[in-house]
Amino acid sequence: MRKDVNISINQLCIKVITGTTGLVIAVMLSLAY
């Protein structure tokens, strides 16, 4: 059970990191144009 919780937390962190990275890239692109 502990491992499953760790895996789900890791997936959540990855989703948040990729989401924020995508947001930052989108903002930079919109600012560049």
N, C-alpha and C positions, 0 to 999 in steps of 0.2 A: 504493500500500500504506500509506503514511504517513497519508493522509487517512482511510482506512478505520479504522485504529487509533485516530485522534483521535475519529472519530465514535462508535466503540464505547465509548471511555473516557467521552465526553460522556454517552452514554445510560446508562452505569453510574452516573455521578455523579448524573444526574437521578433514576434509580431509588432510589439511596441517600438523596438529599435528600427525595424524596417519601415514602419509607418512614419516615424518621426524623420527618418533619413529621406524618405520620399517627399515628405512635406517640405523639408529644408531645400531639397533640390528644386521642387516646384516653385518655391518662393524665389530662389536665386535666379531661376530661368525667367520668371515673370519680371523680376527687377532688371535683368540683363537686357530685356527687349524694350 
